[in-house]
Amino acid sequence: MTVVLGAADVAGLIDAVDVVGAVEAIHADLGTGAVQQPAPVALTGADDALFLPMAVRSDRLGLVAVKLMADVPDNAARGLPTQRSTILVSSSVTGECIAVLDGMTITRARTAATTVVATKHLARPGSRTLGILGAGNLAVEHVRAFEATRPFERIVVWSRSSGTVTRFLEAVGPDVARRCVIVPEARRVVEEADVLCTLTPSVDPIVRGAWLHAGQHVNAVGARPRPTHRELDGAAMARGTVVVDSRATAWTKSGDLLEAVVEGALPQDLHPAELGEVVAGRAPGRTGDDEITVFDSVGLGAQDLAVAARLIDLARERGVGTPVAVARVGTVLPGR
């Protein structure tokens, strides 16, 4: 039987899952080559919609998954989410479709968890100030993830929308809100942050290389998966030691990386370390207190699978989800 976990099912289970632990473990597998994670193929058409089938196989988990991620900017005018995703999980042994999961909550949670893992391995010890550019749902998820693992003394926040900031402060709660400083310019966030998270759907850079400072760690997260959309300019990418979640994927859909190469700020033959290689001890992370590190986060199906696997186990334990007989087992169809 296949279990279907809708948005409400996933939301009801996700708090019981160690998302950071799952993501860190799957990145260690990626770093040792234990996971097959090809670059996604972009499916485009006459409109501006983009569909990305993100396939992954993990023999440790005994699972294969495909997440279909839809990026549909025109949905904003329809009053609908501009990004949607569905994750299909099958057994790598029998091929049985084990589960179908709504991907919205999983995507936000694994994205924030990946940032936490990158910060753990790349940021300077003793970092005290977190900088947040963008105050939407992804920013809320990031702050919650950091609060659960390594709280910051101070959080500096900027957003283009005052209404978004108000909702952000309400969502993170009064204890966190008291540590937040809202500033009117993105530059001030960059200049004050020990750890910076860019969490905007920006097309053009909002972070300049001249604003970065020694010892800083940057998580470039928010830009849409399109090769010309970016949050950091070429100078910012060039100032830092760049680490990616996947070279194959980053060279396909990271505008931060690709546009820096187009500008000549980064060389075409750049071979950045992958986060998994750093986690697995096969590549260096931060090498000095004054080094600037940049984690270019584009999102991987492996991260989705790692979290989905734990959700499926938990759903079985708790009897959550809708079982569906998707396939007939052992039945020969007429004419076959």
Secondary structure as UniProt FT lines:
FT   STRAND          2..5
FT   HELIX           7..13
FT   HELIX           14..16
FT   HELIX           19..32
FT   STRAND          35..36
FT   STRAND          43..44
FT   STRAND          50..58
FT   TURN            59..62
FT   STRAND          63..71
FT   TURN            73..74
FT   HELIX           75..78
FT   STRAND          83..91
FT   TURN            92..94
FT   STRAND          97..102
FT   HELIX           104..122
FT   TURN            125..126
FT   STRAND          129..133
FT   HELIX           137..149
FT   STRAND          154..158
FT   HELIX           162..172
FT   HELIX           174..177
FT   TURN            178..179
FT   STRAND          180..182
FT   HELIX           186..192
FT   STRAND          195..198
FT   HELIX           209..211
FT   TURN            214..215
FT   STRAND          217..220
FT   TURN            227..228
FT   HELIX           234..239
FT   STRAND          241..244
FT   HELIX           247..253
FT   HELIX           255..262
FT   TURN            263..264
FT   TURN            268..269
FT   STRAND          273..274
FT   HELIX           275..279
FT   TURN            280..281
FT   TURN            289..290
FT   STRAND          293..296
FT   HELIX           301..318
FT   STRAND          322..324
FT   TURN            334..335
//
